[in-house]
Amino acid sequence: MTISTLLVANRGEIAVRILRSARDMGIRTVLAVSEIDQRSMAADLADAVAVVGPAPAQASYLNAAALVAAGREHGCDAVHPGYGFLSENAAFARAVQEAGMTWVGPSPDVIDLMGHKTRALEAAIAAGVPVLPGSNGPLTDNDGEVLALARTVGYPLVIKASAGGGGRGIRLVRAEEDLLKTVDVARAEASASFGDPTVYLERFVERARHVEVQVLGDGETFLHLGDRDCSLQRRSQKIVEEAPAPDLPDAVRERIRDSAVNLARLCRYTGVGTVEYLYDPARQEAAFIEMNTRLQVEHPVTEFVTGVDLVAEQLRVASTGRTQLRQEDVVFDGHSVECRINAEDPDRGFLPSPGTLTRLDWPQDESCRVDAGVRAGDTVAPFYDSLLAKLIVHGATREEAVRRMADALAATHIEGIKTTVPLLARLVTDPTFTHVRHWTTYIETELQSTGSAS
């Protein structure tokens, strides 16, 4: 079925991004908005706007029934969920399909599979994806078995919620005397937060890097579009990403790319997805974390080095059931770096910084792409994620791309609210980053401990 009218069930920069690709493909767009987003940058780009509820996300962008009703009312034949909100909600995907609209993404069954971490881990093992030593499934209620397993795996280790994700539902255990009580706490937290008390156990990697592989499938053809590194994070949330992943042994790079495609093939994946890995530089080993069944925030760095419009590919697969790409069509060119600019105050523990943007100047260099969801004069509301925009640069080499990012951040001027721009400027010139010696908790454990984050 050819998509003629698309409901974009999201907001901010990703809504703008989707709307532009859809427009280029000749698809009419309807943007679902909360009451306070009716005059947003994204709303001005859409062909039509559907108000789905008041400002709080629970009453608007997380209101599945209202979103489906808006799609039907406006004659939409497809729904793009973006990322965040309901993008990995299988029940919403099913509701979209039951209403006669196409879901731009993998099937609800695949979303369910990958959203449950122990089931996803079992699928990864079946596909030959490398995994960390651990329980390889849910922990039993037998304390003796849990203790014995932990001794085999070794300390430190982590207890993870099966239904968790995005850095949530994780508990670190460094000593055996803390294990059983931590498992009990983790189960209680998992039940309260995710409605599922199931937890599993795996080895903890000190100073790990976060690497990932972009995959694309149509249910019959499966390929990768290279890898990325997303190791600079705050509170387990990425803030600097790059492609390809630097300083990665060829054998590791080949294995994660091939195994990611194998996992996509095993679950007959449709659309774009990301297989995430933990990389241990000391052991030069990568191991499966999870699969994200949606478009990633960091997708532009992959677009820069491959020349592939990932949103267009999503829409093409959803519309025609086929991708025109084959692995041999994917050619990698240079290096790309992305910085996420958030309305947060790094000096106050990254507290949100809502308010009015009195000044907003972006870099004008042609090597820099700006994916923004706001304009000067806009008010940043306290109801949603704090992401304002992303700066993405490209260079022939990593060194050139990092240098261009430093220049782009210096040319970025935002007033009226606190942002992460000063921190990002510090990070991309930090020798630990430029020499690829950073890790996922570097900001909290090293950078902030040495003084002001900005």
C-alpha positions, 0 to 999 in steps of 0.5 A: 500500500502506498502511503498518501497521508502520514500521522506523525505521532511525536514532537520537537526535532524528530517530528520536524525531521520526519515531516521533511522527509515525508514532504520530499516523498510527496506524502501529505502530513498530519502532526499530532500535537498537544495544546501547547505545541499548536504553534511549534516549528513542527506544526508550521511544517505539517499540512494539518495539525491534530490536537490530541490533548493537553500539555502533559505527555500522558494526556497527549503524546502518550494517549494511544486512543487519542492518537489513533482517533486523530489518524482516522479522523484526518484520513491517515493511512500510516503512523510514524511514531518517531522515537520515545513516547509510544515508539516501542509500544506494541499495544499502540502499534497493534491499535494502529494496525487494527484501525486500518493504518500502516505502522511505520516500524517493525511488527508488534510481535518484534517490538514485544520480543525486543522489549522483553530483555530476557527474551531478546537475550535468548533471541540474540544467543540464537542468532549468534550475537555475542553476549556477556557471561550471565544467567542468559535468562530470568533468575530463579527464586532459588537463592543457592542457584543465584549465588552459585551462578554469581560466583561463576560469572564473577564480581562485579555484576549487574542485575537488570530488569527484563522489561527495563531499557534506556539505562533504567532498571539496573543495579550494580553488585560488587560483593556477594554479601549484597547480592540477594538483597539487591536481587530482591530490591531489583525485583520490587523496582522492576515490578513497580516501574515496568509491571514485570518483576523478572530480572537477570544477571550478567557480568559488569564491564568497568569503563565500557564503551557503548557501540551499536549497529544500524540495521535495515530490513524488509522481512526478506532482505537484511543489511547494516549501515555501519556502526556508531559509538555513543559512549559519552553519556549523562545519567545513562543518556547519550549526548555525543555520538559518532560514526563509525565507532572509533578505535574498534578492532576490525574483528570486533567491528565485523562481528557486531555488524554481521551478528546484528544482521543475523538478529534482524534476519532471525526476527524478520525485521522490517524498517530500521532498528539498532542493535546495541553492544557493550564494548570492553576495551580491556578484553577487546570484546563486544556483547549484546545490550538490547535492540531498539525497534525504532529510529534512533536519536543519533541516526543522522551520523549514519546518514552523513557517512552513508548518504542514506535517508533513514526516514525515507527508508522507513517510509519506503519499506512501510509503503511498498514492503521492500527496501531498494538497498542491498549490502553492496550498495552501502558505501561509507564515507568519512566520519560524522559526530553529533552533539545533542543540545539539551535545555539542562543546567550541567552545573546543577546535576543536569536539571531541566531549564525551561523558559523562553529562547531569547536568542538562537544562532546556529552554525552556518558552515555547510559541513554542519547539519542542524536538526532543530525543533525550536526557533528563537522566541519559542518557549521550552516547556517543562513537560517533555524531554529537554532535547532542543536540537542536534548538531551533526558534522562530517569530515574526511577523518575523525580528527577533522570531524571533531575539530569541525564540531568544536567550531560548530559549538563555538558558533552556537549561541543560545540565550534565555535558558541554560543549555549543555552547549558549554559542556559539549564544547568542553567534551569534544576538546577533552583529550580523553575523548579525542584520544578515544579513552572515554567510557559511558560513565566518564562524565559523572565519575571523572569530568564532573568530579574535577570541577564544574561540568561547564 
